[in-house]
């Protein structure tokens, strides 16, 4: 499974209560770029590159999948170079809490 295919599950795993009133665009630069828009308590995923991403995660497909499944610690990934972040670092640290890992397969 590619990261793009995996990320298409995000709307089903989205926890609007955890995201609260957060409105943002999350860019995932993997083998196929994908961005996620969180707005008005909803999450949508679109292939491509967003013009106005609040935070961009750059990583290999397998590492991103492991990160969202809880098999790879985000801080460890960042410190070891598996994850590069551009933009709002605080948002980058919070984004995993917006999604229910149990609903990501």
C-alpha positions as a printed NumPy array, in Angstrom:
array([[  0.   ,   0.   ,   0.   ],
       [  1.305,   3.455,  -0.872],
       [  1.124,   6.382,   1.52 ],
       [ -1.403,   8.074,  -0.8  ],
       [ -3.711,   5.038,  -0.602],
       [ -3.249,   4.897,   3.169],
       [ -3.927,   8.609,   3.644],
       [ -7.271,   8.309,   1.842],
       [ -8.469,   6.613,   5.067],
       [ -7.939,   9.791,   7.107],
       [-11.532,  11.089,   6.781],
       [-12.847,   7.813,   8.28 ],
       [-10.359,   8.008,  11.166],
       [-10.82 ,  11.756,  11.771],
       [-11.808,  12.715,  15.316],
       [-13.541,  16.089,  15.023],
       [-13.777,  16.409,  18.796],
       [-10.001,  16.032,  19.188],
       [ -9.362,  18.563,  16.418],
       [-11.749,  21.043,  18.02 ],
       [-11.945,  24.288,  16.06 ],
       [ -8.638,  23.655,  14.273],
       [ -8.678,  24.622,  10.614],
       [ -5.59 ,  23.705,   8.638],
       [ -4.064,  22.173,   5.544],
       [ -1.634,  19.285,   6.081],
       [  0.682,  18.471,   3.179],
       [  2.187,  14.981,   2.983],
       [  5.129,  14.786,   0.581],
       [  5.614,  11.078,   0.006],
       [  5.993,   9.163,  -3.291],
       [  2.672,  10.726,  -4.349],
       [  1.959,  14.117,  -2.714],
       [ -1.361,  14.317,  -0.855],
       [ -2.887,  17.043,   1.274],
       [ -5.529,  16.939,   3.961],
       [ -7.857,  19.843,   4.666],
       [ -9.44 ,  20.113,   8.111],
       [-12.221,  22.674,   8.23 ],
       [-15.615,  22.979,   9.962],
       [-15.147,  19.66 ,  11.751],
       [-14.534,  17.738,   8.523],
       [-11.485,  16.183,   6.925],
       [-10.919,  15.806,   3.176],
       [ -7.952,  14.272,   1.376],
       [ -6.807,  15.344,  -2.087],
       [ -3.931,  14.128,  -4.23 ],
       [ -1.506,  16.854,  -5.217],
       [  0.222,  19.808,  -3.623],
       [ -1.653,  22.439,  -1.638],
       [ -0.907,  26.091,  -2.304],
       [ -1.362,  27.046,   1.338],
       [ -0.203,  24.17 ,   3.567],
       [  0.116,  25.031,   7.259],
       [  2.547,  22.166,   7.815],
       [  4.334,  19.831,   5.407],
       [  5.543,  16.364,   6.381],
       [  8.236,  14.889,   4.169],
       [  8.881,  11.174,   4.581],
       [  9.061,   7.783,   2.913],
       [  5.741,   5.998,   2.352],
       [  6.427,   3.148,   4.774],
       [  7.582,   5.52 ,   7.529],
       [  4.437,   7.643,   7.199],
       [  2.217,   4.563,   7.412],
       [  4.081,   3.375,  10.519],
       [  3.77 ,   6.857,  12.051],
       [ -0.02 ,   6.929,  11.669],
       [ -0.39 ,   3.344,  12.887],
       [  1.541,   4.248,  16.044],
       [  4.433,   1.946,  15.133],
       [  6.877,   4.853,  14.705],
       [  7.263,   7.629,  17.264],
       [  7.013,  11.056,  15.639],
       [  9.77 ,  12.625,  17.728],
       [ 12.097,   9.697,  17.062],
       [ 11.337,   9.91 ,  13.336],
       [ 12.106,  13.634,  13.369],
       [ 15.337,  13.269,  15.354],
       [ 16.615,  10.44 ,  13.125],
       [ 15.81 ,  12.248,   9.884],
       [ 12.952,   9.961,   8.807],
       [ 10.55 ,  12.897,   9.157],
       [ 11.134,  16.424,   7.988],
       [  8.662,  19.152,   8.913],
       [  8.157,  22.506,   7.266],
       [  5.793,  25.148,   8.593],
       [  3.867,  25.047,  11.875],
       [  5.856,  22.643,  14.075],
       [  3.287,  22.788,  16.887],
       [  0.541,  21.699,  14.502],
       [  2.808,  18.929,  13.262],
       [  3.148,  17.633,  16.811],
       [ -0.637,  17.65 ,  17.341],
       [ -1.862,  16.165,  14.098],
       [ -1.669,  12.495,  15.124],
       [ -4.171,  13.206,  17.908],
       [ -6.732,  14.257,  15.252],
       [ -6.993,  10.677,  13.974],
       [ -8.033,   7.389,  15.593],
       [ -5.162,   4.936,  15.042],
       [ -7.532,   2.003,  15.496],
       [ -9.362,   3.059,  12.313],
       [ -6.178,   3.161,  10.236],
       [ -5.351,  -0.198,   8.65 ]])
